[in-house]
Amino acid sequence: VAAQNCRKRKLNAILNLEEDVCNLQSQKESLKKEHSQCSRSISRMKQKLNNLYHDIFSRLRDDQGRPVNPCQYVIHCSSNGSVFIIPKRLVKSEQKDNEKEQKQK
């Protein structure tokens, strides 16, 4: 009787583990689909942002009415919603300063 009970417990444990494996496999498939959807959504947003970036720069003009070169400037959005056009060289030097501060911490 003890051996029979032991076999029964072992069989129940195996069945529970098989059920867990099935549940985890279905969860994995669901997460794969969600990941794929998120990746596609991110790609679409990146493309829209890139299009918007090019559209903005195509309309911008400097003081003499010449188009602003997107290779020399970047668009910066502040936390209060203000938008600025900043020379890239300033952004790079600011990033270096931030990296130095983080290394010191």
C-alpha positions in Angstrom: 0.0 0.0 0.0 2.9 2.4 0.8 4.5 1.7 -2.5 1.2 2.2 -4.3 0.7 5.5 -2.6 4.3 6.5 -3.5 3.7 5.7 -7.2 0.4 7.6 -7.1 2.1 10.7 -5.6 4.9 10.4 -8.2 2.3 10.1 -11.0 0.4 13.2 -9.7 3.7 15.1 -9.5 4.5 14.2 -13.1 1.0 15.2 -14.3 1.3 18.5 -12.4 4.7 19.2 -14.0 3.4 18.3 -17.5 0.5 20.7 -16.9 2.9 23.4 -15.8 5.0 22.9 -18.9 2.0 23.2 -21.1 0.9 26.5 -19.3 4.5 27.9 -19.6 4.6 27.0 -23.3 1.4 28.8 -24.0 2.6 31.8 -21.9 5.8 31.8 -23.9 3.9 31.9 -27.2 1.7 34.7 -25.9 4.8 36.7 -24.8 6.4 36.1 -28.2 3.4 37.5 -30.0 3.3 40.5 -27.6 7.0 41.1 -28.2 6.5 41.0 -31.9 3.7 43.4 -31.7 5.7 45.8 -29.5 8.7 45.5 -31.9 6.5 46.4 -34.9 4.9 49.3 -32.9 8.4 50.6 -32.0 9.5 50.4 -35.6 6.4 52.4 -36.7 7.0 55.0 -34.1 10.7 55.3 -35.0 9.7 55.7 -38.7 7.1 58.4 -37.8 9.6 60.2 -35.6 12.2 60.1 -38.4 9.6 61.4 -40.9 8.6 64.2 -38.5 12.3 65.1 -37.9 12.9 65.4 -41.6 9.7 67.3 -42.2 10.7 69.8 -39.4 14.2 70.3 -40.8 12.8 70.7 -44.3 10.8 73.7 -43.1 13.4 75.4 -40.9 15.4 78.3 -42.1 18.3 80.3 -40.6 18.4 84.1 -40.2 19.4 84.5 -43.9 16.5 82.2 -45.1 18.8 79.2 -45.9 17.7 75.7 -44.9 19.0 74.5 -41.5 21.4 71.6 -42.0 20.2 68.5 -40.0 23.8 67.2 -39.9 24.8 70.2 -37.8 21.8 70.6 -35.5 19.5 68.5 -33.4 16.0 69.1 -32.1 15.8 69.2 -28.3 12.5 69.0 -26.3 12.7 70.3 -22.7 10.6 68.9 -19.9 8.3 71.9 -20.0 7.4 71.3 -23.6 9.7 73.9 -25.2 11.5 72.8 -28.4 14.9 74.1 -29.4 17.3 73.6 -32.3 20.8 73.1 -30.8 24.1 72.7 -32.6 25.3 69.1 -32.3 28.7 70.1 -31.0 27.0 71.5 -27.9 25.0 68.3 -27.4 28.2 66.2 -27.7 30.1 68.3 -25.1 27.1 68.2 -22.8 27.0 64.4 -23.1 30.6 64.2 -22.2 30.1 66.3 -19.1 27.2 64.1 -18.1 29.3 61.0 -18.6 32.1 62.5 -16.4 29.6 63.3 -13.7 28.2 59.7 -13.7 31.7 58.2 -13.5 32.5 60.4 -10.5 29.4 59.0 -8.7 
